[in-house]
Amino acid sequence: MKGNKADSTGKFPMVDITVKATIFVTRKTVESTGLLDYRIIDVAGGNRVLRQDRVPGSFTWQNQFGTFRGDERALSDNDKGSFRAEILCPHPAGPVPRTDPSHLRPPRPRSAILL
């Protein structure tokens, strides 16, 4: 350490110093809401409505990250953990699972053989 001198035995005495750091945590939030209005129709049965409903929904995404200014020695392990960028997902089961939307696509037309 600059200015620290050895004692008569040649050892450097322990010196207490104060270190400081300021932590800045940023949290970004995106909220979305929607209303799904669906209708299931039996086209083979005369366009009869089999079921219809409105399903409301909402979801909130949060992204949190941190930075600091000062001496890193002043930070605890918990403080250092807040510097990693993380997506905070409020969904109880974790990330929202992706589903295969193939059942929502209309069937492919069959090719015809012309004679």
N, CA, C and O atoms as a GROMACS GRO file, in nm:
protein
  460
    1MET      N    1   0.084  -0.116   0.000
    1MET     CA    2   0.000   0.000   0.000
    1MET      C    3   0.089   0.123   0.000
    1MET      O    4   0.192   0.124   0.067
    2LYS      N    5   0.054   0.223  -0.070
    2LYS     CA    6   0.133   0.344  -0.080
    2LYS      C    7   0.138   0.414   0.056
    2LYS      O    8   0.035   0.437   0.119
    3GLY      N    9   0.259   0.446   0.101
    3GLY     CA   10   0.274   0.516   0.227
    3GLY      C   11   0.284   0.424   0.348
    3GLY      O   12   0.309   0.472   0.459
    4ASN      N   13   0.264   0.294   0.331
    4ASN     CA   14   0.271   0.200   0.442
    4ASN      C   15   0.418   0.160   0.460
    4ASN      O   16   0.481   0.113   0.365
    5LYS      N   17   0.473   0.178   0.581
    5LYS     CA   18   0.614   0.150   0.606
    5LYS      C   19   0.629   0.029   0.698
    5LYS      O   20   0.544   0.001   0.781
    6ALA      N   21   0.742  -0.042   0.679
    6ALA     CA   22   0.771  -0.158   0.762
    6ALA      C   23   0.810  -0.112   0.902
    6ALA      O   24   0.870  -0.006   0.920
    7ASP      N   25   0.776  -0.196   1.001
    7ASP     CA   26   0.817  -0.164   1.139
    7ASP      C   27   0.960  -0.213   1.163
    7ASP      O   28   1.028  -0.252   1.068
    8SER      N   29   1.005  -0.210   1.288
    8SER     CA   30   1.145  -0.247   1.320
    8SER      C   31   1.175  -0.393   1.293
    8SER      O   32   1.291  -0.431   1.279
    9THR      N   33   1.068  -0.479   1.286
    9THR     CA   34   1.091  -0.622   1.258
    9THR      C   35   1.087  -0.651   1.108
    9THR      O   36   1.112  -0.764   1.067
   10GLY      N   37   1.056  -0.551   1.027
   10GLY     CA   38   1.050  -0.570   0.882
   10GLY      C   39   0.912  -0.607   0.831
   10GLY      O   40   0.894  -0.626   0.711
   11LYS      N   41   0.815  -0.617   0.920
   11LYS     CA   42   0.678  -0.651   0.880
   11LYS      C   43   0.597  -0.524   0.859
   11LYS      O   44   0.623  -0.421   0.921
   12PHE      N   45   0.502  -0.533   0.773
   12PHE     CA   46   0.413  -0.420   0.747
   12PHE      C   47   0.292  -0.429   0.840
   12PHE      O   48   0.222  -0.530   0.840
   13PRO      N   49   0.268  -0.328   0.919
   13PRO     CA   50   0.154  -0.332   1.011
   13PRO      C   51   0.021  -0.326   0.936
   13PRO      O   52   0.012  -0.269   0.827
   14MET      N   53  -0.082  -0.385   0.997
   14MET     CA   54  -0.217  -0.381   0.939
   14MET      C   55  -0.273  -0.240   0.954
   14MET      O   56  -0.262  -0.179   1.060
   15VAL      N   57  -0.331  -0.190   0.848
   15VAL     CA   58  -0.388  -0.057   0.849
   15VAL      C   59  -0.536  -0.069   0.811
   15VAL      O   60  -0.570  -0.129   0.709
   16ASP      N   61  -0.622  -0.013   0.894
   16ASP     CA   62  -0.764  -0.012   0.863
   16ASP      C   63  -0.792   0.101   0.764
   16ASP      O   64  -0.753   0.216   0.786
   17ILE      N   65  -0.861   0.066   0.656
   17ILE     CA   66  -0.902   0.168   0.560
   17ILE      C   67  -1.052   0.154   0.536
   17ILE      O   68  -1.110   0.048   0.558
   18THR      N   69  -1.113   0.260   0.493
   18THR     CA   70  -1.256   0.260   0.462
   18THR      C   71  -1.272   0.264   0.311
   18THR      O   72  -1.216   0.351   0.244
   19VAL      N   73  -1.349   0.169   0.258
   19VAL     CA   74  -1.378   0.167   0.114
   19VAL      C   75  -1.526   0.192   0.095
   19VAL      O   76  -1.608   0.153   0.178
   20LYS      N   77  -1.561   0.257  -0.013
   20LYS     CA   78  -1.699   0.293  -0.040
   20LYS      C   79  -1.737   0.256  -0.182
   20LYS      O   80  -1.653   0.255  -0.272
   21ALA      N   81  -1.863   0.227  -0.200
   21ALA     CA   82  -1.918   0.202  -0.334
   21ALA      C   83  -2.065   0.240  -0.334
   21ALA      O   84  -2.134   0.226  -0.233
   22THR      N   85  -2.110   0.289  -0.447
   22THR     CA   86  -2.252   0.322  -0.466
   22THR      C   87  -2.308   0.225  -0.569
   22THR      O   88  -2.252   0.208  -0.678
   23ILE      N   89  -2.419   0.164  -0.535
   23ILE     CA   90  -2.482   0.064  -0.623
   23ILE      C   91  -2.602   0.127  -0.692
   23ILE      O   92  -2.683   0.196  -0.630
   24PHE      N   93  -2.612   0.102  -0.823
   24PHE     CA   94  -2.726   0.148  -0.902
   24PHE      C   95  -2.795   0.025  -0.960
   24PHE      O   96  -2.733  -0.050  -1.036
   25VAL      N   97  -2.922   0.004  -0.926
   25VAL     CA   98  -2.999  -0.110  -0.978
   25VAL      C   99  -3.109  -0.054  -1.067
   25VAL      O  100  -3.184   0.035  -1.027
   26THR      N  101  -3.116  -0.106  -1.188
   26THR     CA  102  -3.217  -0.064  -1.286
   26THR      C  103  -3.313  -0.179  -1.310
   26THR      O  104  -3.271  -0.292  -1.334
   27ARG      N  105  -3.441  -0.149  -1.302
   27ARG     CA  106  -3.544  -0.249  -1.329
   27ARG      C  107  -3.637  -0.194  -1.436
   27ARG      O  108  -3.696  -0.088  -1.420
   28LYS      N  109  -3.649  -0.268  -1.545
   28LYS     CA  110  -3.739  -0.229  -1.655
   28LYS      C  111  -3.859  -0.323  -1.651
   28LYS      O  112  -3.846  -0.444  -1.637
   29THR      N  113  -3.977  -0.264  -1.665
   29THR     CA  114  -4.100  -0.342  -1.658
   29THR      C  115  -4.184  -0.318  -1.783
   29THR      O  116  -4.201  -0.204  -1.826
   30VAL      N  117  -4.236  -0.426  -1.840
   30VAL     CA  118  -4.328  -0.418  -1.954
   30VAL      C  119  -4.454  -0.494  -1.914
   30VAL      O  120  -4.448  -0.611  -1.876
   31GLU      N  121  -4.567  -0.427  -1.922
   31GLU     CA  122  -4.695  -0.490  -1.890
   31GLU      C  123  -4.776  -0.502  -2.018
   31GLU      O  124  -4.783  -0.408  -2.098
   32SER      N  125  -4.839  -0.617  -2.036
   32SER     CA  126  -4.924  -0.636  -2.152
   32SER      C  127  -5.057  -0.696  -2.108
   32SER      O  128  -5.062  -0.778  -2.016
   33THR      N  129  -5.161  -0.654  -2.174
   33THR     CA  130  -5.293  -0.710  -2.148
   33THR      C  131  -5.358  -0.736  -2.283
   33THR      O  132  -5.324  -0.674  -2.383
   34GLY      N  133  -5.452  -0.827  -2.284
   34GLY     CA  134  -5.520  -0.859  -2.408
   34GLY      C  135  -5.651  -0.931  -2.382
   34GLY      O  136  -5.680  -0.975  -2.271
   35LEU      N  137  -5.729  -0.940  -2.487
   35LEU     CA  138  -5.857  -1.009  -2.481
   35LEU      C  139  -5.866  -1.097  -2.603
   35LEU      O  140  -5.868  -1.049  -2.717
   36LEU      N  141  -5.871  -1.227  -2.580
   36LEU     CA  142  -5.883  -1.324  -2.688
   36LEU      C  143  -6.031  -1.354  -2.707
   36LEU      O  144  -6.099  -1.400  -2.615
   37ASP      N  145  -6.080  -1.328  -2.825
   37ASP     CA  146  -6.220  -1.354  -2.859
   37ASP      C  147  -6.218  -1.467  -2.961
   37ASP      O  148  -6.171  -1.448  -3.073
   38TYR      N  149  -6.269  -1.585  -2.924
   38TYR     CA  150  -6.264  -1.697  -3.017
   38TYR      C  151  -6.403  -1.755  -3.039
   38TYR      O  152  -6.494  -1.741  -2.957
   39ARG      N  153  -6.415  -1.822  -3.154
   39ARG     CA  154  -6.540  -1.887  -3.192
   39ARG      C  155  -6.505  -2.015  -3.266
   39ARG      O  156  -6.427  -2.012  -3.361
   40ILE      N  157  -6.563  -2.126  -3.224
   40ILE     CA  158  -6.544  -2.254  -3.290
   40ILE      C  159  -6.671  -2.283  -3.368
   40ILE      O  160  -6.780  -2.290  -3.313
   41ILE      N  161  -6.653  -2.301  -3.500
   41ILE     CA  162  -6.768  -2.317  -3.590
   41ILE      C  163  -6.760  -2.453  -3.657
   41ILE      O  164  -6.652  -2.495  -3.700
   42ASP      N  165  -6.872  -2.520  -3.666
   42ASP     CA  166  -6.884  -2.647  -3.737
   42ASP      C  167  -6.922  -2.614  -3.881
   42ASP      O  168  -7.040  -2.597  -3.913
   43VAL      N  169  -6.822  -2.606  -3.968
   43VAL     CA  170  -6.848  -2.567  -4.106
   43VAL      C  171  -6.920  -2.679  -4.182
   43VAL      O  172  -6.993  -2.652  -4.277
   44ALA      N  173  -6.899  -2.804  -4.142
   44ALA     CA  174  -6.967  -2.916  -4.209
   44ALA      C  175  -7.113  -2.925  -4.165
   44ALA      O  176  -7.195  -2.982  -4.236
   45GLY      N  177  -7.145  -2.869  -4.051
   45GLY     CA  178  -7.281  -2.877  -3.998
   45GLY      C  179  -7.360  -2.749  -4.015
   45GLY      O  180  -7.443  -2.716  -3.930
   46GLY      N  181  -7.335  -2.676  -4.123
   46GLY     CA  182  -7.414  -2.556  -4.150
   46GLY      C  183  -7.366  -2.433  -4.076
   46GLY      O  184  -7.446  -2.347  -4.040
   47ASN      N  185  -7.236  -2.423  -4.052
   47ASN     CA  186  -7.176  -2.307  -3.985
   47ASN      C  187  -7.236  -2.282  -3.846
   47ASN      O  188  -7.252  -2.168  -3.804
   48ARG      N  189  -7.266  -2.389  -3.778
   48ARG     CA  190  -7.321  -2.377  -3.642
   48ARG      C  191  -7.208  -2.345  -3.545
   48ARG      O  192  -7.101  -2.405  -3.550
   49VAL      N  193  -7.232  -2.248  -3.456
   49VAL     CA  194  -7.133  -2.210  -3.356
   49VAL      C  195  -7.136  -2.313  -3.244
   49VAL      O  196  -7.236  -2.330  -3.175
   50LEU      N  197  -7.022  -2.383  -3.228
   50LEU     CA  198  -7.012  -2.484  -3.123
   50LEU      C  199  -6.974  -2.422  -2.989
   50LEU      O  200  -7.022  -2.464  -2.883
   51ARG      N  201  -6.890  -2.322  -2.994
   51ARG     CA  202  -6.847  -2.256  -2.871
   51ARG      C  203  -6.787  -2.121  -2.906
   51ARG      O  204  -6.719  -2.105  -3.007
   52GLN      N  205  -6.812  -2.025  -2.819
   52GLN     CA  206  -6.745  -1.896  -2.831
   52GLN      C  207  -6.725  -1.839  -2.692
   52GLN      O  208  -6.803  -1.864  -2.601
   53ASP      N  209  -6.618  -1.763  -2.679
   53ASP     CA  210  -6.586  -1.711  -2.548
   53ASP      C  211  -6.485  -1.597  -2.563
   53ASP      O  212  -6.423  -1.581  -2.668
   54ARG      N  213  -6.471  -1.518  -2.458
   54ARG     CA  214  -6.369  -1.415  -2.449
   54ARG      C  215  -6.282  -1.449  -2.330
   54ARG      O  216  -6.331  -1.474  -2.220
   55VAL      N  217  -6.153  -1.451  -2.353
   55VAL     CA  218  -6.058  -1.488  -2.249
   55VAL      C  219  -5.963  -1.370  -2.226
   55VAL      O  220  -5.882  -1.339  -2.313
   56PRO      N  221  -5.973  -1.304  -2.110
   56PRO     CA  222  -5.880  -1.194  -2.082
   56PRO      C  223  -5.747  -1.249  -2.032
   56PRO      O  224  -5.740  -1.360  -1.979
   57GLY      N  225  -5.643  -1.171  -2.049
   57GLY     CA  226  -5.512  -1.212  -2.000
   57GLY      C  227  -5.421  -1.094  -1.984
   57GLY      O  228  -5.439  -0.990  -2.047
   58SER      N  229  -5.324  -1.110  -1.898
   58SER     CA  230  -5.223  -1.006  -1.880
   58SER      C  231  -5.094  -1.073  -1.832
   58SER      O  232  -5.095  -1.182  -1.776
   59PHE      N  233  -4.984  -1.004  -1.856
   59PHE     CA  234  -4.854  -1.057  -1.817
   59PHE      C  235  -4.760  -0.940  -1.795
   59PHE      O  236  -4.770  -0.837  -1.862
   60THR      N  237  -4.667  -0.954  -1.701
   60THR     CA  238  -4.569  -0.850  -1.672
   60THR      C  239  -4.429  -0.911  -1.681
   60THR      O  240  -4.398  -1.009  -1.614
   61TRP      N  241  -4.345  -0.850  -1.765
   61TRP     CA  242  -4.205  -0.890  -1.776
   61TRP      C  243  -4.121  -0.786  -1.705
   61TRP      O  244  -4.147  -0.667  -1.714
   62GLN      N  245  -4.019  -0.833  -1.634
   62GLN     CA  246  -3.926  -0.742  -1.568
   62GLN      C  247  -3.784  -0.784  -1.598
   62GLN      O  248  -3.751  -0.903  -1.595
   63ASN      N  249  -3.700  -0.686  -1.627
   63ASN     CA  250  -3.558  -0.709  -1.651
   63ASN      C  251  -3.483  -0.624  -1.551
   63ASN      O  252  -3.508  -0.504  -1.540
   64GLN      N  253  -3.390  -0.684  -1.477
   64GLN     CA  254  -3.318  -0.611  -1.373
   64GLN      C  255  -3.168  -0.629  -1.391
   64GLN      O  256  -3.121  -0.740  -1.418
   65PHE      N  257  -3.094  -0.520  -1.377
   65PHE     CA  258  -2.948  -0.527  -1.380
   65PHE      C  259  -2.892  -0.415  -1.294
   65PHE      O  260  -2.962  -0.320  -1.261
   66GLY      N  261  -2.764  -0.427  -1.259
   66GLY     CA  262  -2.704  -0.327  -1.172
   66GLY      C  263  -2.562  -0.292  -1.212
   66GLY      O  264  -2.494  -0.366  -1.282
   67THR      N  265  -2.519  -0.176  -1.166
   67THR     CA  266  -2.382  -0.130  -1.184
   67THR      C  267  -2.337  -0.068  -1.052
   67THR      O  268  -2.419  -0.047  -0.962
   68PHE      N  269  -2.210  -0.038  -1.041
   68PHE     CA  270  -2.162   0.030  -0.919
   68PHE      C  271  -2.052   0.128  -0.955
   68PHE      O  272  -1.988   0.117  -1.060
   69ARG      N  273  -2.033   0.222  -0.867
   69ARG     CA  274  -1.925   0.318  -0.879
   69ARG      C  275  -1.852   0.317  -0.746
   69ARG      O  276  -1.914   0.333  -0.641
   70GLY      N  277  -1.721   0.299  -0.750
   70GLY     CA  278  -1.644   0.298  -0.627
   70GLY      C  279  -1.551   0.178  -0.621
   70GLY      O  280  -1.509   0.125  -0.723
   71ASP      N  281  -1.520   0.138  -0.499
   71ASP     CA  282  -1.425   0.029  -0.473
   71ASP      C  283  -1.501  -0.103  -0.462
   71ASP      O  284  -1.593  -0.117  -0.382
   72GLU      N  285  -1.461  -0.199  -0.544
   72GLU     CA  286  -1.529  -0.329  -0.546
   72GLU      C  287  -1.518  -0.402  -0.412
   72GLU      O  288  -1.604  -0.485  -0.382
   73ARG      N  289  -1.417  -0.375  -0.334
   73ARG     CA  290  -1.401  -0.442  -0.204
   73ARG      C  291  -1.513  -0.406  -0.107
   73ARG      O  292  -1.535  -0.476  -0.008
   74ALA      N  293  -1.584  -0.297  -0.134
   74ALA     CA  294  -1.693  -0.255  -0.045
   74ALA      C  295  -1.821  -0.334  -0.072
   74ALA      O  296  -1.919  -0.320   0.002
   75LEU      N  297  -1.824  -0.417  -0.176
   75LEU     CA  298  -1.945  -0.490  -0.215
   75LEU      C  299  -1.952  -0.627  -0.150
   75LEU      O  300  -1.851  -0.697  -0.139
   76SER      N  301  -2.071  -0.663  -0.105
   76SER     CA  302  -2.093  -0.798  -0.053
   76SER      C  303  -2.120  -0.892  -0.171
   76SER      O  304  -2.138  -0.847  -0.284
   77ASP      N  305  -2.122  -1.023  -0.144
   77ASP     CA  306  -2.156  -1.120  -0.248
   77ASP      C  307  -2.297  -1.096  -0.300
   77ASP      O  308  -2.323  -1.111  -0.420
   78ASN      N  309  -2.387  -1.058  -0.211
   78ASN     CA  310  -2.524  -1.028  -0.252
   78ASN      C  311  -2.528  -0.908  -0.345
   78ASN      O  312  -2.603  -0.908  -0.443
   79ASP      N  313  -2.449  -0.806  -0.316
   79ASP     CA  314  -2.441  -0.688  -0.403
   79ASP      C  315  -2.390  -0.728  -0.541
   79ASP      O  316  -2.446  -0.685  -0.643
   80LYS      N  317  -2.285  -0.808  -0.545
   80LYS     CA  318  -2.227  -0.850  -0.673
   80LYS      C  319  -2.327  -0.932  -0.754
   80LYS      O  320  -2.325  -0.926  -0.878
   81GLY      N  321  -2.414  -1.007  -0.688
   81GLY     CA  322  -2.516  -1.084  -0.758
   81GLY      C  323  -2.619  -0.997  -0.828
   81GLY      O  324  -2.681  -1.041  -0.925
   82SER      N  325  -2.638  -0.876  -0.781
   82SER     CA  326  -2.737  -0.788  -0.844
   82SER      C  327  -2.686  -0.727  -0.973
   82SER      O  328  -2.763  -0.661  -1.044
   83PHE      N  329  -2.559  -0.746  -1.007
   83PHE     CA  330  -2.505  -0.690  -1.130
   83PHE      C  331  -2.530  -0.779  -1.251
   83PHE      O  332  -2.520  -0.734  -1.365
   84ARG      N  333  -2.563  -0.905  -1.226
   84ARG     CA  334  -2.595  -0.994  -1.337
   84ARG      C  335  -2.733  -0.959  -1.389
   84ARG      O  336  -2.828  -0.945  -1.312
   85ALA      N  337  -2.743  -0.946  -1.519
   85ALA     CA  338  -2.874  -0.916  -1.579
   85ALA      C  339  -2.962  -1.040  -1.565
   85ALA      O  340  -2.918  -1.152  -1.592
   86GLU      N  341  -3.084  -1.020  -1.523
   86GLU     CA  342  -3.176  -1.132  -1.510
   86GLU      C  343  -3.316  -1.087  -1.549
   86GLU      O  344  -3.355  -0.972  -1.529
   87ILE      N  345  -3.391  -1.182  -1.604
   87ILE     CA  346  -3.530  -1.156  -1.638
   87ILE      C  347  -3.614  -1.212  -1.526
   87ILE      O  348  -3.608  -1.332  -1.496
   88LEU      N  349  -3.691  -1.128  -1.464
   88LEU     CA  350  -3.776  -1.169  -1.353
   88LEU      C  351  -3.913  -1.207  -1.408
   88LEU      O  352  -3.987  -1.122  -1.457
   89CYS      N  353  -3.945  -1.334  -1.401
   89CYS     CA  354  -4.068  -1.385  -1.460
   89CYS      C  355  -4.167  -1.417  -1.349
   89CYS      O  356  -4.140  -1.503  -1.265
   90PRO      N  357  -4.281  -1.349  -1.346
   90PRO     CA  358  -4.377  -1.373  -1.239
   90PRO      C  359  -4.462  -1.498  -1.259
   90PRO      O  360  -4.544  -1.530  -1.173
   91HIS      N  361  -4.444  -1.569  -1.370
   91HIS     CA  362  -4.524  -1.689  -1.396
   91HIS      C  363  -4.491  -1.794  -1.290
   91HIS      O  364  -4.373  -1.822  -1.269
   92PRO      N  365  -4.591  -1.854  -1.224
   92PRO     CA  366  -4.563  -1.946  -1.113
   92PRO      C  367  -4.483  -2.068  -1.153
   92PRO      O  368  -4.412  -2.125  -1.069
   93ALA      N  369  -4.492  -2.110  -1.277
   93ALA     CA  370  -4.420  -2.230  -1.320
   93ALA      C  371  -4.288  -2.194  -1.389
   93ALA      O  372  -4.228  -2.280  -1.454
   94GLY      N  373  -4.243  -2.072  -1.377
   94GLY     CA  374  -4.122  -2.029  -1.445
   94GLY      C  375  -4.156  -1.971  -1.581
   94GLY      O  376  -4.263  -1.911  -1.597
   95PRO      N  377  -4.067  -1.987  -1.678
   95PRO     CA  378  -4.093  -1.931  -1.810
   95PRO      C  379  -4.221  -1.990  -1.872
   95PRO      O  380  -4.255  -2.106  -1.848
   96VAL      N  381  -4.288  -1.909  -1.949
   96VAL     CA  382  -4.410  -1.955  -2.014
   96VAL      C  383  -4.371  -2.058  -2.119
   96VAL      O  384  -4.290  -2.029  -2.207
   97PRO      N  385  -4.428  -2.179  -2.112
   97PRO     CA  386  -4.388  -2.284  -2.206
   97PRO      C  387  -4.433  -2.251  -2.348
   97PRO      O  388  -4.541  -2.196  -2.370
   98ARG      N  389  -4.349  -2.287  -2.444
   98ARG     CA  390  -4.388  -2.270  -2.583
   98ARG      C  391  -4.478  -2.387  -2.622
   98ARG      O  392  -4.456  -2.500  -2.579
   99THR      N  393  -4.577  -2.358  -2.701
   99THR     CA  394  -4.666  -2.464  -2.747
   99THR      C  395  -4.654  -2.476  -2.898
   99THR      O  396  -4.617  -2.381  -2.966
  100ASP      N  397  -4.685  -2.593  -2.948
  100ASP     CA  398  -4.682  -2.616  -3.091
  100ASP      C  399  -4.815  -2.570  -3.150
  100ASP      O  400  -4.919  -2.632  -3.124
  101PRO      N  401  -4.814  -2.462  -3.230
  101PRO     CA  402  -4.940  -2.411  -3.284
  101PRO      C  403  -4.987  -2.483  -3.409
  101PRO      O  404  -5.076  -2.433  -3.478
  102SER      N  405  -4.930  -2.600  -3.441
  102SER     CA  406  -4.967  -2.669  -3.566
  102SER      C  407  -5.115  -2.706  -3.569
  102SER      O  408  -5.174  -2.716  -3.677
  103HIS      N  409  -5.176  -2.728  -3.451
  103HIS     CA  410  -5.317  -2.765  -3.451
  103HIS      C  411  -5.406  -2.645  -3.487
  103HIS      O  412  -5.525  -2.663  -3.512
  104LEU      N  413  -5.349  -2.524  -3.490
  104LEU     CA  414  -5.427  -2.407  -3.525
  104LEU      C  415  -5.424  -2.378  -3.676
  104LEU      O  416  -5.504  -2.299  -3.725
  105ARG      N  417  -5.332  -2.443  -3.747
  105ARG     CA  418  -5.322  -2.420  -3.891
  105ARG      C  419  -5.427  -2.502  -3.965
  105ARG      O  420  -5.460  -2.613  -3.922
  106PRO      N  421  -5.479  -2.450  -4.076
  106PRO     CA  422  -5.573  -2.530  -4.153
  106PRO      C  423  -5.501  -2.648  -4.216
  106PRO      O  424  -5.380  -2.640  -4.241
  107PRO      N  425  -5.572  -2.758  -4.242
  107PRO     CA  426  -5.506  -2.874  -4.302
  107PRO      C  427  -5.456  -2.840  -4.442
  107PRO      O  428  -5.514  -2.758  -4.512
  108ARG      N  429  -5.346  -2.905  -4.481
  108ARG     CA  430  -5.289  -2.882  -4.614
  108ARG      C  431  -5.381  -2.942  -4.718
  108ARG      O  432  -5.438  -3.049  -4.698
  109PRO      N  433  -5.397  -2.872  -4.831
  109PRO     CA  434  -5.480  -2.930  -4.936
  109PRO      C  435  -5.412  -3.053  -4.995
  109PRO      O  436  -5.291  -3.056  -5.014
  110ARG      N  437  -5.492  -3.153  -5.025
  110ARG     CA  438  -5.438  -3.276  -5.085
  110ARG      C  439  -5.424  -3.255  -5.234
  110ARG      O  440  -5.507  -3.191  -5.298
  111SER      N  441  -5.316  -3.310  -5.286
  111SER     CA  442  -5.295  -3.295  -5.430
  111SER      C  443  -5.385  -3.393  -5.506
  111SER      O  444  -5.412  -3.504  -5.460
  112ALA      N  445  -5.430  -3.350  -5.617
  112ALA     CA  446  -5.519  -3.434  -5.698
  112ALA      C  447  -5.446  -3.481  -5.822
  112ALA      O  448  -5.364  -3.408  -5.879
  113ILE      N  449  -5.476  -3.601  -5.864
  113ILE     CA  450  -5.415  -3.655  -5.986
  113ILE      C  451  -5.516  -3.635  -6.098
  113ILE      O  452  -5.628  -3.685  -6.092
  114LEU      N  453  -5.475  -3.562  -6.199
  114LEU     CA  454  -5.563  -3.538  -6.313
  114LEU      C  455  -5.533  -3.638  -6.422
  114LEU      O  456  -5.417  -3.661  -6.456
  115LEU      N  457  -5.638  -3.698  -6.477
  115LEU     CA  458  -5.620  -3.794  -6.586
  115LEU      C  459  -5.656  -3.733  -6.717
  115LEU      O  460  -5.648  -3.799  -6.821
   0.00000   0.00000   0.00000
